[in-house]
C-alpha cells in the first residue's frame, strides 16, 4: 500500500539537554558539543532500556557547521557514545532535522534492515570556536548568527541587508492575518500577549527551558505592576511591525536524542512505547507564500500526507506543536491543519484555551520562545515533549487528558515542512 509503513515503528526512549547557552547556563556550561550530545544520548538510552551495543545505526544532525566545526558529526558522536563501527550518517534538514532523522530511521526499521536506531540532533547557535580550538568558545555576534543561519537556505540569500526572515515570518504574516480576519492592531497585540503568557507559563514549569520566568515575573523585574504595560513598552520592541520581540524565537544551544525500534526490539522497555504512526514531508523554497501570506501550501501537503499515512483527521489530535519561531505563523499553521478554527486562533489564545490545562493544548514545553530554539535539536525536543505528555510524565504542566494522538509540525528554514503523527501503543 502506498504511503504506509510495512511494519510498526516505535519511539522507545527520548533524551534532551537543557536548552541554554554553553557559556552561561549551569546545566550545560563548559561542555563540549560532543559532551552535550552524549548527555542527551545517555538519557534516551536509559529511557528506552537500551545498551549502546543494541543500536544498529546512528543518524546525527547538525546545521550550523560554522559554529560547531563538526563536519564529521556522525563519526565523532558515534565514538563519544559507544557506537563506533555502527552504520550512520550526518544529515541536515535545518530546523526539521531531528524529525527528518526519525523518518529515515523508521524507514530503515520498517524495511527490516535495522532493529534499533538512534537519532541525535545538536546545535550551538550562541557561541563559536575561539580561533582554532574546538573547546574554547566565544559569543557569536547576533548578526553573524543570523547570517550563518541563512546558509541553511542557500548562500545566494546570505548577504547583509538581503533576505530577512523576521519581516516575512512575523510582520507581513501578522498584517495579512489582521486584514484577512478583521482584527485591529490592538486586538492583535492582546492576542499575542496572551499567547506569550501561555508559552512563558509552560517554560516556567519546564526545567529544560531556556527561559523559566513567567512574563508577569519578568515585568515585575523591570518595575511594571501591569504585565501588559510591559508588553507594550520599549522593553518589548517591535521586531517587524506589528510583531514584537517576545513573539519570536529565542536562539539556544542544546541537544536531543531519540531511540526508535521495531516491535521485536521493544523487549522489556521500561517506559510506554509511542508509535510513529505516520509523517508528511514537503520541500519548498523562498518565497514561502504567494498572494496570501497566512497560507503556506507546502504545509497543507505535509499535513495531508501525514494524516493519510497515519489514518487520522484533525479531530483526532489531542496535543499539537507547530513551529513557532513566529507566534502568529504558529497560529496560522494550527488553523491550516484544522486544530483551531480559521480566524479564531488569537481568541483561543486570549481565552487560555491553548494552555496545558485548556481544551486545545499546544507547545506545552514552552515553544521556540520559552523553551528555546537550538536549530537541529529542536524538532527532537518537540518530540521529547510529545512522548512525555503521552506517558503522563510532565508533572505540573501535564495535559489533563493524556494524549492518545500527538502531532508535531516543524519548519526547516526554508523550507522543509515536516509533520509527525505519534500514537500511544
C-alpha positions in Angstrom: 0.0 0.0 0.0 1.3 3.4 -0.9 2.4 5.8 1.8 2.2 3.2 4.6 4.9 1.6 6.8 5.0 -2.2 6.2 5.9 -2.8 9.8 5.2 -0.8 13.0 7.9 1.5 14.4 8.1 2.8 18.0 9.9 5.5 19.9 11.3 3.7 22.9 13.3 6.5 24.6 13.9 10.2 24.4 16.6 12.5 25.8 17.2 16.2 25.8 19.6 18.6 27.5 18.5 21.8 29.0 18.4 24.4 26.2 20.6 27.4 27.1 24.0 28.9 26.5 27.1 26.8 26.6 29.0 29.8 28.0 26.5 30.6 30.8 23.7 28.1 31.5 24.7 26.0 34.6 23.4 22.6 33.3 25.5 22.8 30.1 28.1 25.4 30.8 31.6 24.5 29.6 30.5 21.3 27.8 32.0 20.4 24.5 29.5 19.7 21.8 30.3 16.0 22.0 29.6 16.0 25.7 26.3 17.9 25.2 25.2 15.4 22.6 26.3 12.5 24.8 24.1 13.8 27.7 21.0 13.6 25.5 22.0 10.2 24.2 22.6 8.8 27.7 19.1 9.9 28.8 17.5 8.4 25.7 19.3 5.1 26.1 18.3 4.9 29.8 14.7 5.9 29.0 14.5 3.1 26.5 16.4 0.5 28.5 18.8 0.1 25.5 22.5 -0.7 25.6 24.6 1.2 23.0 25.6 -2.2 21.5 21.9 -2.8 20.6 21.8 0.2 18.3 22.2 -0.8 14.6 22.6 2.7 13.2 23.1 6.3 14.4 21.8 9.3 12.5 23.3 12.6 13.7 22.1 16.0 12.6 23.7 19.4 12.9 23.0 22.6 10.9 25.4 25.5 11.5 28.8 24.0 10.8 30.3 27.4 11.3 29.6 27.3 15.0 30.1 23.6 15.7 33.1 22.7 13.5 31.7 19.2 13.3 31.6 18.3 9.6 32.3 14.7 10.7 29.4 14.8 13.2 28.4 11.2 12.9 31.8 9.7 13.4 32.7 11.9 16.4 29.4 11.4 18.2 29.4 7.7 17.5 32.7 7.3 19.2 31.7 9.5 22.1 28.5 7.4 22.8 29.9 3.9 22.4 28.6 3.3 18.9 31.8 3.3 16.8 31.6 0.9 13.8 27.9 1.2 13.6 26.1 2.3 10.4 25.3 6.0 10.3 25.2 9.3 8.5 25.4 13.0 9.1 22.3 14.9 7.8 20.7 18.3 7.8 17.1 19.3 7.5 17.5 22.7 9.1 15.0 23.2 12.0 13.3 19.9 11.0 16.5 17.9 11.3 15.8 15.6 14.2 12.3 14.6 13.0 13.6 14.0 9.5 16.1 11.7 11.2 13.1 9.8 12.7 11.6 9.3 9.3 14.9 8.0 7.9 15.4 5.6 10.9 11.7 4.5 10.7 12.1 3.5 7.1 15.3 1.6 7.9 13.5 -0.3 10.6 10.3 -1.0 8.6 12.4 -2.3 5.8 13.9 -4.9 8.1 17.4 -3.6 7.8 17.6 -2.3 11.3 16.0 -3.2 14.6 17.0 -0.1 16.7 18.2 3.3 15.5 19.4 6.3 17.4 18.7 9.8 16.1 20.7 12.8 17.5 20.4 16.5 16.9 22.9 19.0 18.4 23.5 22.7 17.9 25.3 25.7 19.1 23.8 28.9 17.9 25.1 31.3 20.6 28.8 30.5 20.6 31.5 29.6 18.2 35.1 28.1 18.4 37.6 30.7 19.5 40.4 30.7 17.0 41.2 27.1 16.1 40.3 25.3 19.4 37.1 23.2 19.3 36.9 23.5 23.1 37.5 27.2 23.8 34.4 29.1 22.7 33.2 32.7 22.4 29.9 34.5 21.8 28.7 34.9 18.3 27.6 38.4 17.3 23.8 38.2 16.6 24.1 39.5 13.1 26.7 36.8 12.3 24.5 34.1 13.8 21.6 35.0 11.5 23.8 35.4 8.5 25.1 31.9 9.0 21.6 30.6 9.6 20.7 31.9 6.1 23.3 29.4 4.8 20.6 26.8 5.7 18.6 28.1 2.8 21.0 29.0 0.1 24.2 31.1 0.1 22.5 33.3 -2.5 20.3 34.7 0.3 23.1 35.1 2.8 24.1 38.7 2.2 23.9 41.6 4.6 20.7 43.5 4.2 19.4 40.9 1.8 16.6 38.4 2.6 15.4 39.0 6.1 13.5 36.2 7.9 11.8 38.5 10.5 9.6 40.7 8.4 8.5 37.9 6.2 7.8 35.4 9.1 6.4 37.9 11.5 5.3 41.4 10.4 4.0 40.5 6.9 2.0 37.5 8.1 0.7 39.5 11.1 -0.6 42.3 8.9 -2.1 39.8 6.5 -3.8 37.9 9.3 -5.4 41.1 10.7 -6.6 42.2 7.3 -7.9 38.7 6.4 -9.9 38.2 9.6 -10.7 41.8 10.6 -8.5 42.2 13.7 -7.4 45.6 14.8 -3.8 46.0 15.8 -4.9 46.4 19.4 -6.7 43.1 19.2 -3.7 41.5 17.6 -1.5 42.9 20.4 -3.7 41.4 23.1 -3.8 38.0 21.4 0.0 37.9 21.0 0.4 39.0 24.7 -1.8 36.2 25.9 -0.1 33.7 23.7 3.3 34.7 25.0 2.0 34.4 28.6 1.0 30.9 27.8 4.4 29.9 26.3 6.2 31.6 29.2 3.9 29.8 31.7 4.8 26.5 30.1 8.5 27.4 30.1 8.4 28.3 33.8 7.3 24.7 34.5 10.0 23.1 32.5 13.5 22.7 33.9 14.9 22.2 30.5 13.6 25.5 29.0 16.0 28.4 28.3 13.5 30.9 29.8 11.9 29.7 33.1 10.5 33.1 34.1 6.8 33.9 33.5 6.0 37.1 31.6 4.4 38.5 34.8 7.6 38.0 36.8 9.7 39.5 34.1 7.5 42.6 34.0 7.9 42.9 37.8 11.7 42.6 37.5 11.6 45.6 35.1 9.4 47.6 37.5 6.0 47.0 35.9 3.0 46.1 38.0 0.9 45.7 34.9 2.5 43.0 32.6 0.5 44.2 29.6 2.1 47.7 30.0 5.4 45.9 30.0 4.4 44.1 26.8 3.7 47.5 25.1 6.9 49.1 26.4 10.3 49.7 24.8 11.5 46.6 26.7 9.5 44.6 24.1 10.3 46.4 20.9 8.8 45.7 17.5 10.8 43.1 15.7 8.8 43.6 12.5 5.7 45.6 13.0 3.2 44.7 14.4 5.1 41.7 15.9 7.2 42.2 18.9 10.4 40.7 20.2 8.7 38.3 22.7 6.6 36.8 19.9 9.7 35.3 18.3 12.3 32.6 18.7 15.0 32.5 21.5 18.2 31.1 20.0 19.8 28.4 22.1 22.4 25.7 22.4 21.2 22.1 23.0 20.9 18.5 22.0 18.2 15.9 21.7 18.1 12.2 21.1 15.5 9.5 20.2 15.7 5.7 20.2 13.3 4.1 17.7 12.7 0.4 17.4 10.8 -2.4 15.7 8.2 -4.3 17.6 10.8 -7.0 18.1 13.2 -4.6 19.7 10.7 -3.4 22.4 11.6 -6.3 24.8 11.4 -5.1 28.4 11.4 -1.4 27.6 10.9 0.4 31.0 8.5 3.1 29.6 5.5 3.1 27.3 6.5 2.9 23.6 5.0 5.5 21.4 4.1 4.5 17.8 5.4 6.5 14.9 2.1 6.3 13.0 3.0 8.5 10.0 4.5 11.6 8.7 4.5 14.1 5.8 7.5 15.9 4.4 7.3 18.6 1.7 10.2 20.6 0.3 9.9 24.2 -1.0 12.0 27.3 -1.2 11.6 31.1 -1.0 9.3 32.8 -1.2 7.3 31.0 1.5 3.9 32.2 0.4 2.1 33.6 -2.6 -0.8 36.1 -2.6 -1.9 35.2 0.9 1.0 35.3 3.5 -1.1 33.4 6.0 -1.3 30.3 3.9 1.7 28.1 3.1 0.7 25.4 0.6 3.6 23.0 1.4 2.2 22.8 5.0 -1.1 21.7 3.6 0.6 19.0 1.6 2.6 17.8 4.7 -0.5 17.5 6.9 -2.4 15.7 4.1 0.4 13.2 3.7 0.8 12.7 7.5 -2.9 12.3 8.1 -3.2 9.9 5.2 -0.3 7.8 6.3 -1.5 7.6 9.9 -5.2 7.3 9.2 -6.2 10.2 11.4 -8.0 13.5 10.9 -7.6 16.9 12.7 -10.4 15.9 15.1 -8.2 13.1 16.4 -5.4 15.4 17.6 -5.1 15.6 21.4 -1.8 17.6 21.5 -0.3 19.8 18.9 3.0 21.6 18.5 3.5 23.7 15.4 6.7 25.5 14.5 6.5 28.8 16.4 9.6 30.8 15.6 6.9 33.3 14.9 3.9 33.1 17.1 1.5 34.5 14.5 2.8 31.9 12.0 2.1 29.1 14.5 -1.5 30.3 14.8 -1.8 30.2 11.0 -0.4 26.7 10.9 -2.7 25.4 13.7 -5.7 26.8 11.8 -4.5 25.4 8.5 -4.3 21.9 9.9 -7.8 22.1 11.4 -6.8 22.0 15.1 -8.1 25.6 15.5 -11.0 27.2 13.6 -9.8 29.6 10.9 -9.6 33.2 12.2 -10.2 32.1 15.8 -6.6 31.3 17.0 -6.0 34.6 18.7 -9.3 34.3 20.5 -8.4 30.8 21.7 -5.1 32.2 22.9 -6.7 35.1 24.8 -9.2 32.7 26.4 -6.4 30.5 27.7 -7.5 27.5 25.6 -4.0 26.8 24.3 -2.6 26.3 27.8 -1.7 22.9 29.1 -4.9 22.9 31.1 -7.0 24.2 28.2 -9.1 22.2 25.7 -6.7 22.8 22.8 -3.2 22.4 24.4 -0.2 23.5 22.3 3.5 23.6 22.8 3.5 22.7 26.5 7.3 22.7 26.7 7.3 26.4 26.1 7.8 26.5 22.3 10.6 28.2 20.4 10.4 31.4 22.5 10.4 30.0 26.1 11.9 26.5 25.6 14.3 28.0 23.0 15.5 27.0 19.6 18.6 25.0 19.0 18.2 24.5 15.3 18.9 20.8 14.6 18.0 19.7 18.1 14.6 21.4 18.4 12.4 19.0 16.4 13.7 16.3 18.7 12.8 18.4 21.8 9.3 18.8 20.4 9.1 15.0 20.1 10.6 14.7 23.6 7.7 16.7 25.0 5.0 14.8 23.0 6.4 11.4 24.2 6.5 12.7 27.9 2.9 14.0 27.6 1.7 10.7 26.1 3.3 8.9 29.0 1.8 11.2 31.6 5.2 12.3 32.9 5.1 16.1 32.5 4.3 16.9 36.1 2.6 20.2 36.8 2.2 21.0 33.1 0.7 17.6 32.2 -2.3 17.8 29.9 -5.5 16.8 31.8 -6.5 14.1 29.3 -3.3 12.1 28.5 -3.0 12.4 24.7 -3.6 9.4 22.5 -2.6 11.2 19.4 0.1 13.9 19.2 1.1 15.9 16.1 4.4 17.7 15.7 5.0 20.2 12.9 8.3 21.8 12.1 9.6 24.3 9.5 13.2 23.6 8.4 14.2 27.0 7.1 13.4 27.4 4.0 11.6 25.1 3.6 11.5 21.6 4.9 7.9 21.3 6.1 7.6 18.2 8.4 4.5 16.8 10.2 4.9 13.8 12.6 2.0 11.8 14.0 2.5 9.8 17.2 0.1 7.4 18.9 0.0 5.7 22.3 0.8 2.0 21.9 
